[in-house]
Amino acid sequence: MKKLLFALCMTTIFSAPVFAIDLAAAKASGLIGEGNMGYLEYVVKPPRPEVVELVKSVNQKRRDKFATSARRNGIATAQVARRFYERAVSATKTGHYYQAPTGKWVKK
């Protein structure tokens, strides 16, 4: 019985990544939204640890893509991020959040 209980506890402890949240779920839950600078931002603060990791990961990928695109087109990274923001707002699903240029969160 002790071995079974130990195995169950270990399975629970090491399966924590199963509880990670994905981008679609975080947006649908209203935890994050498209920030007005082209990056994901937290709508609900303080964010849960798994949301922090998700946002860090996605934003790093965006930074890399924005920088590559800026170099390729001979423009500032901020310009690429701004254009991405405009497209992201257009693509935002009903019920999801985006940050207006004023900084206010808007539910589409």
C-alpha positions in Angstrom: 0.0 0.0 0.0 2.8 2.4 0.8 4.4 1.7 -2.6 1.2 2.5 -4.3 0.7 5.7 -2.4 4.3 6.7 -3.1 3.9 6.0 -6.8 0.7 8.0 -6.9 2.4 11.0 -5.1 5.3 10.9 -7.5 3.1 10.7 -10.5 1.2 13.7 -9.3 4.3 15.7 -8.6 6.0 15.0 -11.9 2.9 15.5 -14.0 2.7 19.2 -13.1 3.5 20.3 -16.7 0.2 18.7 -17.7 -1.4 21.7 -16.0 0.4 24.2 -18.4 -1.9 26.6 -20.3 -1.7 27.2 -24.0 -2.1 30.5 -25.8 -5.6 29.9 -27.0 -6.8 28.9 -23.6 -5.1 31.9 -21.9 -6.7 34.3 -24.3 -10.1 32.7 -24.1 -9.9 32.9 -20.3 -9.1 36.6 -20.4 -5.8 36.1 -18.7 -3.7 37.7 -21.5 -4.3 39.8 -24.5 -2.6 41.6 -27.4 -0.7 44.5 -25.9 -0.5 47.7 -27.9 3.3 47.3 -28.5 3.0 44.1 -30.4 3.6 41.7 -27.5 1.3 39.7 -25.2 0.5 41.4 -22.0 -1.2 40.3 -18.8 -4.9 41.3 -18.4 -5.2 39.6 -15.0 -2.6 40.5 -12.5 -0.8 39.0 -10.8 -0.4 36.4 -13.5 -0.1 32.7 -12.6 3.3 31.2 -13.1 2.3 29.1 -16.1 0.9 32.2 -17.7 4.2 34.1 -17.1 6.1 31.3 -18.8 3.8 31.2 -21.8 4.0 35.0 -22.3 7.8 35.0 -22.0 8.0 32.2 -24.5 5.7 33.8 -27.1 7.1 37.2 -26.7 10.7 36.0 -27.2 9.6 34.3 -30.4 7.9 37.6 -31.5 11.0 39.6 -30.6 13.1 37.3 -32.8 10.7 37.5 -35.7 10.3 41.2 -35.5 14.0 41.8 -35.4 14.5 39.5 -38.5 11.8 41.2 -40.4 13.1 44.7 -39.5 16.6 43.8 -40.7 15.3 42.3 -43.9 13.2 45.4 -44.7 15.6 48.0 -43.3 13.1 49.4 -40.8 12.9 49.7 -37.0 11.8 46.7 -35.0 9.2 49.0 -33.4 7.6 49.5 -36.8 7.3 45.8 -37.4 5.8 45.3 -33.9 3.3 48.1 -34.5 2.2 46.6 -37.7 1.9 43.2 -36.1 -0.3 44.8 -33.3 -2.6 46.2 -36.0 -3.0 42.8 -37.6 -3.3 41.0 -34.2 -6.2 43.4 -33.2 -8.0 42.7 -36.5 -7.5 38.9 -35.9 -8.6 39.0 -32.2 -11.5 36.8 -31.6 -14.8 37.9 -30.1 -14.5 37.7 -26.3 -10.7 38.1 -26.3 -8.8 41.2 -25.1 -6.6 43.7 -26.8 -5.0 46.8 -25.5 -6.1 50.1 -27.1 -3.5 52.6 -28.0 -4.5 54.5 -24.9 -3.5 51.5 -22.8 -7.1 50.5 -21.8 -8.0 46.8 -22.2 -10.9 46.2 -24.6 -12.9 43.0 -24.9 -13.7 42.4 -28.6 
